[in-house]
Amino acid sequence: MADIFEILLRQLPQQPDHALTAILGAILVVVLVAPFLSRKIEENLEPFFLLMGIIGVAVNWAYKVFDWEIIKELGYSAVKTPVILSGKPIGITEVVFLAGLIFLYYNRQIYRAIFSLIDRLGLPLFAFVMTFLLGSIASIISVIVTAVILAEIVAGLPISKDGKVKFAVYSAFSVGLGAALTPVGEPLSTIAVSKLGVGFTYLIDLLGRDVFTGIAIASIANALAMRRYASQLQKGERRIEYAETLRGVINRTIRVYIFVAALELLGGSLTPLAVWYFSKMGPHMLYWLNTISAVVDNATLTAAEIYKGLTVFQQRSALLSLLISGGMLVPGNIPNIVMAGRLKINMKEWARLGVPFGLGMLILFYILLFVVHF
């Protein structure tokens, strides 16, 4: 996405095209609203987002903002990114498939070990430890691996669906934040480091305090939420709940591939909005408008907003708002996509918890950043 952004930056007209802006804005609204209004769309998010991404690209081509070079690059990126993420030799599709196979054939052994740990710690403390630990190491082992591990852990817990949703949402916030601390963690951090021309540990220095504060908040929230489900995991009354098949693993892998490809197209098609408007906003307004990263690839927004001329405070506030907002809805981040797909969590179920929790985090960090100067 960063390479495409550089091409666009050279070719985009200096003055915004207001007609194109209106159409792309309408596409963004449809993407945000339609899954909540139509159950059919909600159950078929992957093809819906793919369709909207294709429409967005076609509109940019019709208004002569995208030429065939850009369209080919964007198409190649959409095909490649699900299997080679940010230049890494392995991508989200392969990890989802391989992890699915491992848990398919060795789930009993794995879940016995997990249940043994829960017996020692209790479910609330187990939730805290898993959320904090995996959030803390996500930038080392990558957001993809971390998300898949968490998704499979939650899938096997014999607790009710609403309990699994809570565990998934809180842990996704933690992993999404933690993965940003190094360039190997996720695309957002890779692009930020590249655009700023800084070293490997720069984001740890810039965001470390904020990220670990957010990870701690999400971990505590998960532990508190799991207290009401602890009784469902009493010793001797437990059975391993694993209802997965090889066909299911393959189907989920295909859906993840389509979703990531669709987000690549959609994020690319909305790049003119990011370049013309978002990149020119002040830190206060940008902090709140970055909430669209709940549905738009935050790597695209990072590529548009982050450049060497920003102050340290501007870098910090922009990146932090992108990271927090990414946890609010299913399309916002890789952990959300992986866990929602594995646990069959729809947009409404995710939003009921993700939106209020994300807004609470945004308000808290806004006060810390802009008022208290934490």
C-alpha positions as semicolon CSV with decimal commas, in nm:
position;residue;x (nm);y (nm);z (nm)
1;M;0,000;0,000;0,000
2;A;0,287;0,238;0,069
3;D;0,421;0,200;-0,287
4;I;0,077;0,269;-0,432
5;F;0,043;0,572;-0,208
6;E;0,372;0,713;-0,339
7;I;0,250;0,672;-0,697
8;L;-0,080;0,839;-0,611
9;L;0,092;1,124;-0,434
10;R;0,280;1,205;-0,754
11;Q;-0,024;1,173;-0,981
12;L;-0,318;1,305;-0,780
13;P;-0,445;1,651;-0,881
14;Q;-0,349;1,917;-0,628
15;Q;-0,707;2,041;-0,600
16;P;-0,975;1,799;-0,474
17;D;-1,239;1,682;-0,717
18;H;-1,561;1,756;-0,529
19;A;-1,777;1,517;-0,732
20;L;-1,533;1,233;-0,671
21;T;-1,512;1,331;-0,305
22;A;-1,891;1,305;-0,274
23;I;-1,900;0,960;-0,437
24;L;-1,613;0,822;-0,231
25;G;-1,773;0,969;0,080
26;A;-2,097;0,792;-0,010
27;I;-1,908;0,463;-0,053
28;L;-1,756;0,509;0,291
29;V;-2,101;0,573;0,444
30;V;-2,246;0,266;0,272
31;V;-1,960;0,051;0,401
32;L;-2,017;0,179;0,753
33;V;-2,396;0,154;0,758
34;A;-2,506;-0,126;0,525
35;P;-2,387;-0,421;0,740
36;F;-2,604;-0,293;1,026
37;L;-2,912;-0,249;0,807
38;S;-2,902;-0,570;0,606
39;R;-2,861;-0,913;0,761
40;K;-2,768;-1,057;0,422
41;I;-2,480;-0,811;0,388
42;E;-2,376;-0,872;0,747
43;E;-2,352;-1,245;0,679
44;N;-2,155;-1,186;0,357
45;L;-1,912;-0,912;0,455
46;E;-1,629;-1,046;0,240
47;P;-1,801;-1,025;-0,101
48;F;-1,970;-0,700;0,002
49;F;-1,641;-0,529;0,086
50;L;-1,485;-0,673;-0,229
51;L;-1,768;-0,527;-0,437
52;M;-1,737;-0,186;-0,270
53;G;-1,361;-0,190;-0,324
54;I;-1,405;-0,267;-0,694
55;I;-1,665;0,010;-0,726
56;G;-1,429;0,252;-0,553
57;V;-1,145;0,168;-0,790
58;A;-1,377;0,198;-1,092
59;V;-1,499;0,542;-0,978
60;N;-1,142;0,665;-0,942
61;W;-1,065;0,538;-1,292
62;A;-1,377;0,705;-1,435
63;Y;-1,266;1,039;-1,287
64;K;-0,913;0,983;-1,425
65;V;-0,753;0,981;-1,080
66;F;-0,642;0,619;-1,126
67;D;-0,471;0,516;-1,448
68;W;-0,405;0,160;-1,557
69;E;-0,066;0,156;-1,385
70;I;-0,226;0,231;-1,049
71;I;-0,511;-0,014;-1,106
72;K;-0,266;-0,292;-1,195
73;E;-0,051;-0,215;-0,889
74;L;-0,356;-0,206;-0,665
75;G;-0,490;-0,530;-0,810
76;Y;-0,153;-0,699;-0,766
77;S;-0,138;-0,570;-0,407
78;A;-0,488;-0,708;-0,337
79;V;-0,389;-1,050;-0,471
80;K;-0,051;-1,055;-0,294
81;T;-0,117;-0,898;0,046
82;P;-0,327;-1,183;0,192
83;V;-0,037;-1,424;0,135
84;I;0,268;-1,194;0,162
85;L;0,194;-0,928;0,423
86;S;0,426;-0,625;0,424
87;G;0,706;-0,808;0,247
88;K;0,706;-1,102;0,491
89;P;0,747;-1,448;0,336
90;I;0,423;-1,571;0,493
91;G;0,090;-1,396;0,522
92;I;-0,239;-1,413;0,705
93;T;-0,395;-1,673;0,472
94;E;-0,125;-1,934;0,525
95;V;-0,114;-1,878;0,902
96;V;-0,492;-1,913;0,932
97;F;-0,485;-2,234;0,727
98;L;-0,187;-2,395;0,903
99;A;-0,311;-2,304;1,251
100;G;-0,653;-2,438;1,157
101;L;-0,498;-2,772;1,061
102;I;-0,291;-2,790;1,381
103;F;-0,594;-2,728;1,601
104;L;-0,809;-2,959;1,389
105;Y;-0,581;-3,258;1,449
106;Y;-0,435;-3,175;1,792
107;N;-0,717;-2,983;1,960
108;R;-0,763;-3,226;2,247
109;Q;-0,402;-3,208;2,358
110;I;-0,390;-2,829;2,318
111;Y;-0,715;-2,764;2,504
112;R;-0,622;-2,999;2,788
113;A;-0,313;-2,785;2,845
114;I;-0,525;-2,467;2,829
115;F;-0,779;-2,606;3,076
116;S;-0,498;-2,708;3,309
117;L;-0,375;-2,350;3,309
118;I;-0,729;-2,220;3,369
119;D;-0,762;-2,457;3,665
120;R;-0,453;-2,306;3,821
121;L;-0,531;-1,942;3,749
122;G;-0,909;-1,924;3,723
123;L;-1,082;-1,788;3,413
124;P;-1,057;-1,412;3,498
125;L;-0,681;-1,428;3,570
126;F;-0,630;-1,653;3,267
127;A;-0,808;-1,392;3,051
128;F;-0,589;-1,116;3,194
129;V;-0,266;-1,310;3,141
130;M;-0,350;-1,417;2,784
131;T;-0,469;-1,070;2,682
132;F;-0,171;-0,891;2,834
133;L;0,093;-1,145;2,733
134;L;-0,013;-1,186;2,370
135;G;-0,070;-0,812;2,332
136;S;0,282;-0,753;2,465
137;I;0,451;-0,996;2,227
138;A;0,238;-0,928;1,917
139;S;0,500;-0,693;1,774
140;I;0,759;-0,972;1,798
141;I;0,571;-1,277;1,671
142;S;0,347;-1,062;1,442
143;V;-0,017;-0,969;1,465
144;I;-0,119;-1,259;1,241
145;V;0,027;-1,537;1,455
146;T;-0,097;-1,375;1,776
147;A;-0,451;-1,332;1,644
148;V;-0,473;-1,692;1,524
149;I;-0,352;-1,826;1,859
150;L;-0,607;-1,617;2,047
151;A;-0,889;-1,712;1,811
152;E;-0,827;-2,083;1,861
153;I;-0,796;-2,048;2,238
154;V;-1,128;-1,867;2,260
155;A;-1,296;-2,108;2,016
156;G;-1,231;-2,402;2,249
157;L;-1,354;-2,242;2,570
158;P;-1,683;-2,400;2,682
159;I;-1,848;-2,070;2,765
160;S;-2,147;-1,899;2,607
161;K;-2,128;-1,708;2,278
162;D;-2,151;-1,366;2,444
163;G;-1,858;-1,459;2,668
164;K;-1,650;-1,555;2,364
165;V;-1,741;-1,226;2,195
166;K;-1,618;-1,030;2,497
167;F;-1,295;-1,228;2,519
168;A;-1,236;-1,180;2,146
169;V;-1,305;-0,806;2,137
170;Y;-1,097;-0,714;2,439
171;S;-0,804;-0,930;2,332
172;A;-0,825;-0,793;1,975
173;F;-0,782;-0,441;2,111
174;S;-0,479;-0,556;2,306
175;V;-0,317;-0,734;2,012
176;G;-0,396;-0,453;1,769
177;L;-0,224;-0,204;1,996
178;G;0,072;-0,424;2,084
179;A;0,155;-0,518;1,725
180;A;0,237;-0,155;1,640
181;L;0,555;-0,135;1,848
182;T;0,794;-0,277;1,587
183;P;0,805;-0,283;1,205
184;V;0,757;-0,662;1,203
185;G;0,431;-0,644;1,398
186;E;0,182;-0,517;1,141
187;P;0,157;-0,310;0,819
188;L;0,078;0,016;1,001
189;S;0,406;0,008;1,193
190;T;0,603;-0,103;0,887
191;I;0,475;0,193;0,686
192;A;0,518;0,442;0,972
193;V;0,883;0,348;1,022
194;S;0,947;0,361;0,647
195;K;0,778;0,701;0,602
196;L;0,956;0,857;0,899
197;G;1,294;0,708;0,812
198;V;1,354;0,596;1,171
199;G;1,507;0,296;1,343
200;F;1,359;-0,034;1,459
201;T;1,287;0,076;1,817
202;Y;1,146;0,423;1,735
203;L;0,780;0,325;1,778
204;I;0,854;0,165;2,114
205;D;0,992;0,499;2,235
206;L;0,708;0,693;2,071
207;L;0,409;0,477;2,166
208;G;0,530;0,228;2,424
209;R;0,378;0,398;2,729
210;D;0,044;0,453;2,555
211;V;0,030;0,104;2,406
212;F;0,104;-0,077;2,732
213;T;-0,149;0,141;2,911
214;G;-0,407;0,038;2,651
215;I;-0,306;-0,330;2,674
216;A;-0,345;-0,315;3,054
217;I;-0,690;-0,156;3,025
218;A;-0,808;-0,419;2,775
219;S;-0,664;-0,699;2,992
220;I;-0,836;-0,573;3,306
221;A;-1,163;-0,528;3,117
222;N;-1,139;-0,887;2,989
223;A;-1,065;-1,024;3,336
224;L;-1,363;-0,839;3,484
225;A;-1,590;-0,955;3,201
226;M;-1,489;-1,320;3,247
227;R;-1,590;-1,332;3,614
228;R;-1,950;-1,406;3,523
229;Y;-1,847;-1,701;3,303
230;A;-1,611;-1,870;3,551
231;S;-1,891;-2,095;3,678
232;Q;-1,926;-2,241;3,327
233;L;-1,576;-2,389;3,357
234;Q;-1,610;-2,587;3,679
235;K;-1,381;-2,889;3,710
236;G;-1,544;-3,217;3,618
237;E;-1,829;-3,049;3,428
238;R;-1,620;-2,951;3,131
239;R;-1,598;-3,098;2,785
240;I;-1,384;-2,987;2,495
241;E;-1,603;-2,792;2,256
242;Y;-1,442;-2,813;1,914
243;A;-1,681;-2,830;1,621
244;E;-1,452;-2,783;1,321
245;T;-1,393;-2,975;0,999
246;L;-1,133;-2,964;0,724
247;R;-1,395;-2,809;0,499
248;G;-1,456;-2,542;0,762
249;V;-1,083;-2,463;0,786
250;I;-1,058;-2,426;0,408
251;N;-1,373;-2,216;0,387
252;R;-1,254;-1,982;0,663
253;T;-0,914;-1,946;0,494
254;I;-1,079;-1,847;0,165
255;R;-1,304;-1,594;0,339
256;V;-1,005;-1,436;0,518
257;Y;-0,819;-1,411;0,187
258;I;-1,115;-1,236;0,022
259;F;-1,162;-1,001;0,317
260;V;-0,799;-0,886;0,323
261;A;-0,793;-0,844;-0,056
262;A;-1,119;-0,648;-0,040
263;L;-0,984;-0,414;0,230
264;E;-0,674;-0,353;0,019
265;L;-0,890;-0,244;-0,276
266;L;-1,125;-0,039;-0,059
267;G;-0,841;0,132;0,126
268;G;-0,666;0,211;-0,200
269;S;-0,980;0,353;-0,357
270;L;-1,031;0,588;-0,060
271;T;-0,673;0,717;-0,072
272;P;-0,774;1,043;-0,249
273;L;-0,984;1,136;0,056
274;A;-0,690;1,068;0,285
275;V;-0,451;1,273;0,071
276;W;-0,682;1,566;-0,001
277;Y;-0,838;1,603;0,342
278;F;-0,709;1,386;0,625
279;S;-0,340;1,460;0,573
280;K;-0,408;1,836;0,600
281;M;-0,609;1,836;0,924
282;G;-0,494;1,953;1,264
283;P;-0,419;1,696;1,536
284;H;-0,746;1,743;1,727
285;M;-0,974;1,691;1,427
286;L;-0,754;1,420;1,280
287;Y;-0,762;1,229;1,608
288;W;-1,140;1,190;1,586
289;L;-1,175;1,151;1,210
290;N;-0,930;0,863;1,225
291;T;-1,217;0,660;1,366
292;I;-1,289;0,562;1,005
293;S;-1,000;0,317;1,043
294;A;-1,270;0,098;1,200
295;V;-1,358;0,006;0,841
296;V;-1,074;0,146;0,628
297;D;-0,729;-0,008;0,611
298;N;-0,529;0,189;0,867
299;A;-0,214;0,130;0,664
300;T;-0,362;0,356;0,394
301;L;-0,433;0,631;0,645
302;T;-0,087;0,591;0,795
303;A;0,071;0,627;0,452
304;A;-0,129;0,946;0,391
305;E;-0,093;1,109;0,733
306;I;0,257;1,024;0,850
307;Y;0,558;1,207;0,706
308;K;0,888;1,342;0,832
309;G;0,762;1,697;0,885
310;L;0,525;1,599;1,167
311;T;0,614;1,677;1,526
312;V;0,656;1,388;1,767
313;F;0,323;1,477;1,928
314;Q;0,144;1,476;1,591
315;Q;0,292;1,136;1,506
316;R;0,189;0,999;1,843
317;S;-0,169;1,126;1,843
318;A;-0,240;1,023;1,482
319;L;-0,101;0,670;1,519
320;L;-0,267;0,612;1,854
321;S;-0,612;0,713;1,728
322;L;-0,569;0,482;1,426
323;L;-0,471;0,190;1,650
324;I;-0,758;0,231;1,895
325;S;-1,020;0,291;1,625
326;G;-0,908;-0,022;1,443
327;G;-1,053;-0,238;1,720
328;M;-1,405;-0,100;1,701
329;L;-1,548;-0,298;1,407
330;V;-1,467;-0,629;1,237
331;P;-1,292;-0,483;0,926
332;G;-1,074;-0,249;1,134
333;N;-0,780;-0,477;1,203
334;I;-0,635;-0,820;1,130
335;P;-0,710;-0,963;1,480
336;N;-1,075;-0,863;1,443
337;I;-1,103;-1,034;1,104
338;V;-0,934;-1,353;1,223
339;M;-1,132;-1,385;1,546
340;A;-1,465;-1,284;1,397
341;G;-1,419;-1,541;1,120
342;R;-1,315;-1,820;1,355
343;L;-1,585;-1,750;1,617
344;K;-1,860;-1,650;1,371
345;I;-1,901;-1,304;1,524
346;N;-2,101;-1,068;1,305
347;M;-2,067;-0,690;1,277
348;K;-2,349;-0,612;1,520
349;E;-2,216;-0,847;1,787
350;W;-1,868;-0,697;1,757
351;A;-1,994;-0,338;1,747
352;R;-2,207;-0,372;2,062
353;L;-1,888;-0,401;2,264
354;G;-1,616;-0,275;2,031
355;V;-1,767;0,067;1,960
356;P;-1,836;0,178;2,321
357;F;-1,509;0,032;2,447
358;G;-1,314;0,195;2,162
359;L;-1,484;0,530;2,216
360;G;-1,407;0,509;2,586
361;M;-1,041;0,444;2,508
362;L;-1,035;0,730;2,256
363;I;-1,183;0,973;2,509
364;L;-0,939;0,859;2,778
365;F;-0,633;0,899;2,557
366;Y;-0,762;1,228;2,416
367;I;-0,768;1,362;2,772
368;L;-0,425;1,215;2,844
369;L;-0,271;1,352;2,523
370;F;-0,440;1,688;2,471
371;V;-0,546;1,791;2,820
372;V;-0,316;1,628;3,075
373;H;-0,019;1,604;2,830
374;F;0,062;1,256;2,963
